[in-house]
């Protein structure tokens, strides 16, 4: 099974992402919602592979058989926008110790954080999730 890594970012008011593989071209998708993005990307990928087959392009066997698994990697802006479905930037700010004004810049993709800052955001999201689960115990 082939792993397809899709890098997802945030642009304006949409999730946007792409995937490329050797000489097979590029698949690009954009959507306002996370579920919409995943659906659109999967449809775009299938459409792309069908087009390659119709044009007689040489494809690896996994592509012909559709034997792949899609893994999405969310850049920080997309991660924060996705998290906003469940929490707020203010809550992430409190849990991470990062200033709200900085998180807003990260969430708009105006500024990209250093690796250490992203790690703080991920740790904060995990803490928020753990705290929410603890409420139900």
Phi, psi and omega per residue, in radians:
X1 nan 2.336 3.132
X2 -1.544 2.403 3.048
X3 -1.655 2.230 3.101
X4 -1.891 1.967 -3.140
X5 -1.637 2.083 -3.135
X6 -1.934 2.113 3.106
X7 -1.539 2.148 -3.071
X8 -2.033 2.301 3.108
X9 -2.218 -3.001 3.132
X10 -2.157 2.285 3.118
X11 -2.361 1.977 3.127
X12 1.187 -1.734 3.126
X13 -2.226 0.381 -3.064
X14 -2.329 2.631 2.859
X15 -1.317 2.476 3.082
X16 -2.504 2.495 -3.107
X17 -2.760 2.932 -3.124
X18 -2.657 2.873 3.077
X19 -2.570 2.396 3.047
X20 -2.286 2.649 3.120
X21 -2.574 1.970 3.102
X22 0.706 -2.126 -3.089
X23 -1.697 0.295 -3.091
X24 -1.504 -0.020 -3.140
X25 1.614 -2.789 -3.063
X26 -2.301 2.519 3.052
X27 -2.045 2.218 -3.090
X28 -2.186 2.513 3.095
X29 -2.545 2.692 3.058
X30 -2.625 2.531 3.119
X31 -2.841 2.750 -3.122
X32 -1.308 -0.512 -3.114
X33 -2.005 2.781 3.131
X34 -1.137 -0.827 3.136
X35 -1.110 -0.683 3.088
X36 -1.108 -0.687 3.117
X37 -1.096 -0.862 -3.114
X38 -1.057 -0.767 3.131
X39 -1.076 -0.838 -3.124
X40 -1.117 -0.697 -3.140
X41 -1.129 -0.800 -3.127
X42 -1.075 -0.707 3.097
X43 -1.168 -0.712 3.124
X44 -1.121 -0.706 3.111
X45 -1.102 -0.819 3.136
X46 -1.093 -0.760 3.102
X47 -1.050 -0.734 3.135
X48 -1.106 -0.806 -3.134
X49 -1.139 -0.684 3.078
X50 -1.070 -0.748 3.125
X51 -1.099 -0.726 3.104
X52 -1.059 -0.758 3.133
X53 -1.111 -0.782 -3.117
X54 -1.094 -0.569 -3.133
X55 -1.530 0.044 3.096
X56 1.311 0.347 3.099
X57 -1.177 2.512 3.084
X58 -1.273 2.157 -3.141
X59 -2.118 2.574 3.026
X60 -1.149 2.745 -3.079
X61 -1.036 -0.662 -3.140
X62 -1.054 -0.583 3.136
X63 -1.275 -0.701 3.111
X64 -1.097 -0.765 -3.112
X65 -1.416 -0.126 -3.048
X66 0.987 0.725 -3.125
X67 -1.704 1.333 -3.111
X68 -2.516 2.830 3.069
X69 -2.231 2.279 -3.126
X70 -1.654 2.248 3.035
X71 -2.081 2.250 -3.115
X72 -1.758 2.284 3.036
X73 -1.937 2.025 -3.127
X74 -1.584 2.092 2.976
X75 -1.094 2.882 -3.002
X76 -0.993 -0.750 -3.136
X77 -1.058 -0.805 3.125
X78 -1.148 -0.670 3.109
X79 -1.065 -0.803 3.133
X80 -1.145 -0.719 3.114
X81 -1.128 -0.689 3.092
X82 -1.126 -0.743 -3.137
X83 -1.125 -0.495 -3.128
X84 -1.134 -0.212 3.040
X85 -1.238 -0.333 -3.039
X86 -2.145 -0.341 -3.094
X87 -2.617 -2.996 -3.132
X88 -2.084 2.799 3.050
X89 -1.098 -0.582 3.118
X90 -1.094 -0.746 3.112
X91 -1.155 -0.683 3.105
X92 -1.149 -0.651 3.099
X93 -1.071 -0.831 3.135
X94 -1.077 -0.754 -3.078
X95 -1.278 -0.482 -3.073
X96 -1.695 -0.388 -3.059
X97 1.438 0.079 3.102
X98 -1.543 2.547 3.132
X99 -1.133 2.466 3.120
X100 -1.026 -0.695 -3.133
X101 -1.081 -0.613 3.112
X102 -1.243 -0.768 3.120
X103 -1.044 -0.661 3.108
X104 -1.086 -0.673 3.098
X105 -1.176 -0.680 3.082
X106 -1.131 -0.752 -3.084
X107 -1.163 -0.477 3.132
X108 -1.592 -0.011 -3.084
X109 1.107 0.369 3.060
X110 -1.229 -0.617 3.132
X111 -2.372 2.462 3.064
X112 -1.794 2.298 -3.087
X113 -1.329 2.738 2.965
X114 -1.205 2.871 -3.113
X115 -0.994 -0.689 -3.122
X116 -1.118 -0.655 3.141
X117 -1.191 -0.727 3.111
X118 -1.078 -0.720 3.117
X119 -1.051 -0.674 3.093
X120 -1.117 -0.688 3.127
X121 -1.140 -0.814 3.131
X122 -1.079 -0.761 3.112
X123 -1.083 -0.687 3.123
X124 -1.129 -0.726 3.120
X125 -1.120 -0.692 3.099
X126 -1.140 -0.687 3.119
X127 -1.136 -0.770 3.120
X128 -1.055 -0.774 3.132
X129 -1.094 -0.764 3.134
X130 -1.103 -0.748 3.123
X131 -1.121 -0.666 3.120
X132 -1.178 -0.716 3.096
X133 -1.088 -0.714 -3.126
X134 -1.077 -0.478 3.121
X135 -1.140 -0.458 -3.070
X136 -1.587 -0.073 -3.104
X137 -1.463 nan nan
